[in-house]
Amino acid sequence: MADTRRPGSPVTKAVVPAAGLGTRFLPATKATPKEMLPIVDKPAIQYVVEEAVDAGLADVLMITGRSKRSVEDHFDRAYELEEALRLKGDDERLRTIRESAGLAQVHYVRQGDPRGLGHAVLCAAAHVGDEPFAVLLSDDLIGRSEALLRRMIEVRETYGGSVVALMEVEPEQVSLYGCAAIAPTAEDDVVAVTDLVEKPSAEQAPSRWAVVGRYICDPAVFDVLRDTPPGRNGEIQLTDALLELARRGPDEGGPVHGVLFRGQRYDTGNRLDYLRTVVEFACARPDLAEDFLPWLRRFVADHSPGPAD
């Protein structure tokens, strides 16, 4: 068999779609972007930008929408606040707010209409140009020690094409994701993607390996997205474009590979998982755990059903 691997151009840019309406968190998101909801004391989207920077991607494009101005403000300097903290001698808080402004070179473009993830990614075409790029969904947080994105970049450099993160989910969860049919490669954590189905039923799913919110996209995805008709829910689906690329050879922007991820992922896109994420992050914080964990144990004990219940 011919070796179809094609070392790719370096990945230097990250795209973070952040234009969603956040309806599952209403009324909190009526005036506050869901990406700005705090995980303890830091907005979720900052963790995503930090992940991109940790992987060597300091050029970050946010795809925003109306009522998202606070996202831009968060990654900008706040001179009046900085001066107030400086005068108070509050060096620790001064450091934290300066840190968010200096994390990366952050750019912004607006998605005029919420027409799906594929359309949001297409909004990045002018900024990205003819380069491969990462896409990080702001609902998904990956444990900082996992280095998933860095591994995906390595796979792109080896095989070319596009790369998706795949995580095995329970059968009752497959309808929430795009699911992949896969074939093994010589590397244990890398598979070739042969089919993708957006939010299938458990019976129709090609596997239980679901695409989670990290992608490395070949720039050929833009031309495919321009010709991709609306799919599920009347939206332009990135999954549909990646399926087209999976059928192509390396000279046409293909193929698509998957990295099998078995590490820690936090889904902040729904209320219950958001609450779990906040609790887990608080328990992992040395400055909070000493007081928070004993309180949490007492709270759980007080609210656990007794023998008679």
Secondary structure, 3 states (H helix, E strand, C coil): CCCCCCCCCCCCEEEEECCCCCHHHCCHHHCCCHHHCEECCEEHHHHHHHHHHHCCCCEEEEEECCCCHHHHHHCCCCHHHHHHHHHHCCHHHHHHHHHHHCCCEEEEEECCCCCCHHHHHHCCHHHHCCCCEEEECCCEEECCCCCHHHHHHHHHHHHCCEEEEEEECCHHHHHHCEEEEEEECCCCCEEEEEEEEECCCCCCCCCCEEEEEEEEECCHHHHHHHCCCCCHHHCCCHHHHHHHHHCCCHHHCCCEEEEECCCCEEECCCHHHHHHHHHHHHHCCHHHHHHHHHHHHHHHHHCCCCCCC
